[in-house]
Amino acid sequence: MKKLSILKSFVMLMCLTLAGSVMSYAQDTSQSANNDSRKMQTQIASGQKMKLQGMVVKRDGNSFTLRDMAGSETSVQLGGATKVEEKKSNPFRGSKKYSTDQVIRGLYVEVEGRGDASGTLVADKIKFSNDSQRVALSIDSQVAPVENRVGQAETRLTEAEQNAQRLSGQVEELAQVANLANGGAAAAQQTANAAAEGVNKTNDRITSLDDFEEKKLATINFKVGSAVLTPDSKAMLDEVATQAKSEKGFVIEVRGFASSDGSASMNDKLSERRADAVVRYLAQQHEIPLRRIILPFGYGEAIPVADNTTREGRKQNRRVEVKILVNRGLSSPVNVERPSTSGDGQ
């Protein structure tokens, strides 16, 4: 009995050492990710006057992150002197005034200000259109519930895997003690290796919860000035819905576009109507839950896939892109191969 107690203490010490190494590796990985994130930020020179346009991708208290069309991100600080007003198209009426609380995620804005000592742009004036505000409110109302559900799923997944690890650790500890007592030092080493593999795979799965894999891309084309789905388009959407329902942890991304026919303002609205037509068809005809459809958005003439100066090119640009995205963390189980042990097992 004394020998078994000594062996058990030795095994527990090995497990604690392994756990410390895994925690240290996780902290180093997190620190490296934070450093990479800081490198992506655009720094504004102190006192430099700057005028930027882009989308609000994150709001945090009295500051927000602005991302331009090139993908660069700039930190913007709001203050008591910051003016927020409408970017109006009618020159014969006054601009609407807004509060800084109405600068929300998904809003396309124009910001004027100066840089401070920390490289942040201190906003003097912010402008945005009524259309941009409506789009931002629509995006925020759909994304926020999805984020909450993903956060709850992460919590439940983490708790379940932690319980599984604790139970697995108890079983493996007893197996190691039995193997050492019977002279199975090699089997004990294999069990420790399997435990380390399980911890690593679990960490990888948790890390990939915000990583999505594209499973299918369908392009729906439209006639000039139209947002009506053709029979061929409906057949393509039927295939998308069928495949999506067979996937685990899926979401559907819908992006609408327009050619250069007509004015830019008209094409912005037309691309939104096209995206809305696809969302309605998936929801009404196939009962795809709206919580599974994220960021339906109209990009107007932006991001063309072909030359707008040709008839064929404009035909290709009148489109809606529909993507099936599958969450890697929720769809990939943690499978660890247990080492084979010798002996009678009695």
N, C-alpha and C positions, 0 to 999 in steps of 0.2 A: 504493500500500500504506500509506503514512503517513497519507493522508486516511482510509482505512478504519479504521485503528487509533484515530485521534482520535474518529471517529464511534462506534466500539464503546465507548470509555471513557465518552463522553457518555451513551450508552444505559444502561450499567451504573449510572452515577450516578443517573439517573432512577429506575431500579428500586429501588435502595437507599433513596432518599428516599420512594418510595411504600410500601415495606415498613415503614419507620419510622413513617409516618403510620398504617398499619393497626394496628401493635402498640400505639401510643399510644391509638387509639380502643378497642381491646379492653380495655386496662387501665382506661380511664375507665368503660367499661360494667360491668366486674367490680366496680369500687369502688362504683358506683351501686347495683348489686344487693346488695352487702354492707350498704350503708346502709339500704336498704329492709328487709332481713332483720332488722337490729337494731331497727327501729321496731316490729316485730311482737311483740317480747318484752315480757312483763309485768314491771314493776319492783316489787319488794317494798320498802317503807320499812324502813330500818335499825331493828332491834329489834321490828318489828311481828310479832305472833303471827298465824299464818295456817294455815288448814286447807283443802286443795284436793283435788279428785278429778279424775282424767283418765287418759289413756293415755300410756305412755312411747313417744315417737316417735323418740328418739335417745338412745343411751348412749355416753358418751365418758369413759373412765377413772372417776374418782370423782364424776362428775356426770352428769345426764341432763336431757332436755327433756320437760316434761309439757304435754300439750295437752288442754284441757277441752272440754266439749260445744259451747261457743260458738266454738271455734277459737283461743282465746288460748293462747299458749305461755309457760311459766315455766321458768327454769333452776333446777334443784334440785341442791344440793351434799350429798354423802354424807360422813360422818365416822366416826371410831372409836366415837363415842357413839350413832350412829344405830341404833335398834332396828327390826328387820324381823320381822314376825310375821304369822300367819294372821288374816284377818278371818273368824271362824268364825260359823256359824249355830246351833251346838249350845252352849247356855250351861252344860251339865253336864260339859264336859271342857276341859282347858287348851288354849291356842293353840299351834300349831306355831311354832317359831322358824326363821328363815331367815338367810342371810348376804346382805350387800349385793350379792354377785356374782349373786344370783338375781333381781335387779331388772333385767329385760331388756326390749328393745323389744317393743311389742305388749301389755304387761302393764297392766291397768287397776288403778290403785292409789289409796289414800287417804293423803295426806301431811300431817303436822303439823310445824310448825317456825317459825323466826323469820327475818326478813330480815337480811342483812348490809349492809355499807357499799357493796357493788357492786350491790345490788338483787337478789341471788340468795337463794332460800329455802334456808336450812340446815336439813336434815331432822332432827328429833328422833325421829320415829316414822313407819314406813311399814307399811301393812296392805294385804293383798290376799287374795282367796279362792283355793281350790284350782282352781275352774273357770277363773278368770282366768289362773292359771299354766299350765294345760293349753292354753288358747287361745293364749297368748303363745308357748309352745314350738312349737306347730303353725305359727304365723305365721312365727317366726324360721327354722324348718327349711325353709320353702318360699321365703321371700323372699331369704335369704342366697345360695343358689345362683343365683337369677335375677339378683341384683345383680352377682355375680361374672361371669356370662356377659355381661351388658350392658357391664361394664367392659372385658372382653376384646374385645368387639365394637367399643367405642369406640376402643381402642388400635389394633386392626387397621385400622379405618376411617381414623383419623388418619394412620397410617403410609402407607396406600395413597394418600391424598389429598396428603400431603406429597411423595411420590415423583412423583405426577402433576404437581404444581405445579412441581417442579424440572425435569422433562422439558419441560413446557410453557414454562417460562421460558427454557430453552436454545433451543428452537425459535423462540420469539418474538423472542429476542435476535438470532438469525441473520437472521430475516425483517426486523427493523427495520434492521439494518446494510445489508442488500441494498436495502431501500426508500430509505434515506437516500442510499446511493451512487448510486441511479438518480434522485435528486431527488424521492422519494416521501415528503415530510415529512408530508403529510396521512394517508397510510396508516400511518406510524409512530405517529401520535397515536391512530388508531383501535385499533391493536394494544395500546397502553398502556392505553386505556380498557377493552378486553376483558379484559386481565390483571387490572385492578382489580376488574372485575365478578366475575371468577372467584374472587378472594380473598374478596370480600364474601359471595358465595353459599356458599363453602366454610365460612366462619366461621358463617354462619347455620345451616348444616346441622349442624355440630358442636354449636352452642348448643342446637338443638332435639332432641338425643338423649334428653333426659329429658322431652320434651313429647309427650303422647299425644292423639290425636284419636279421639273416639267415633264408630264406624262403625255400630253397631247396639245397640239396647236392647230386650231381651225381658223381659216380666214373666210369671212362672209362678205361678199361683194354686193354693192347696191347700184341702182341706176342713178343718173344725174338728178340731183335735188330730191331724191327719194330716201325714205327710211322704212320702206315696206319690204318685208322678207319674201323672197321668191320661194317656190316649191323646192328648188335645189338647196337653197339656204336652210330651209326647215329640215330637210333630210340630213344635212351636215350637223345641225344642232341636235337632232335625234340621236346621232351617233355619239356626240359629245356627252349628252345626258346619260346614255346607256353605260358608257365607259366610266363616267364619274361615279355612278352609283355602285360600281364594282370595286372602287378604290377605298382604302382605309385612310382617314385623316385628310380628305381632299378639300380644296377650295377652288373656285373658278374665278379667274381674272378676266374682265371684259373691258376692252379699250376701243373707242370709236374714233374714226378718222374721216377726213374729207379731202377731195381734190382741190385744185386752185380755182375751179369754176365758181364764180360769184364772189361776194365780199368775204373778208376774213371773219367779220362778226356773224354773218349768216352761216358760214361753215362751222364755226364753233358750236352754234346751236344745233346744226344738222348732225354733227358728229355725236352730240349728246343724245339726240333722238334715236340715232342708229344703235348706240349702246343700250339705250332704254328698251328698244324693240327686242333686242336679243335677251336681255334680262327678263322681260315680261314673258317671252315665249318659254324660256327654261322654267320659270316659276309656275306659269299657268298650265302649260301642256305637260310638263314632266314633274311638277311638284318638287323642284329643287328648292330647298329652304334658302331664304334670303341670307341667313347667317353664313351660308356656304359661298355666297357671291360677294367678293370684296373689291373695293375700289373701281366701281363702274364709272368711267370718266371719258369725256369727249376731248380730243386733242386738236380738233379743227384741222388745219392744213399742216400742222407740225408732224415731224417724223415721217416723211413720205418714203415709200419703198420703191418708187419708180419716178421717171422724169415727167413732171407736170406739163412740159411743153408739147408732149405728144398725146394723141388720143388714147393709145393703149396704156401709156403711163398713168394718165388720169383715171382710167378705168380701174387699174390696180390699186390706186390710192383711195378710191371710194370703198372703204372696208371697215369691218369690225374684227379685231383679233380676240379669239376666245382660247384661253389656256386652262388646262387642268393641272393644278399644282398639288403635289402630295407631300405632306409633312414627313421628313425623314425620321424624326425622333419618335413619332407615334406609330409609324408603319414598320419600323425595324425592331424586332424583338431581341432581347439580350439572351443569346445562346452560348453557354459555356460547356465544352466537352469535359465530362468528369473523367479523371484518370482511372484506369483499371487497376484493381488491387488484387494481389495474390493471397492465397490462404483460404481457409474454410469459411471465414466470416462468422464463426460461432463465438 
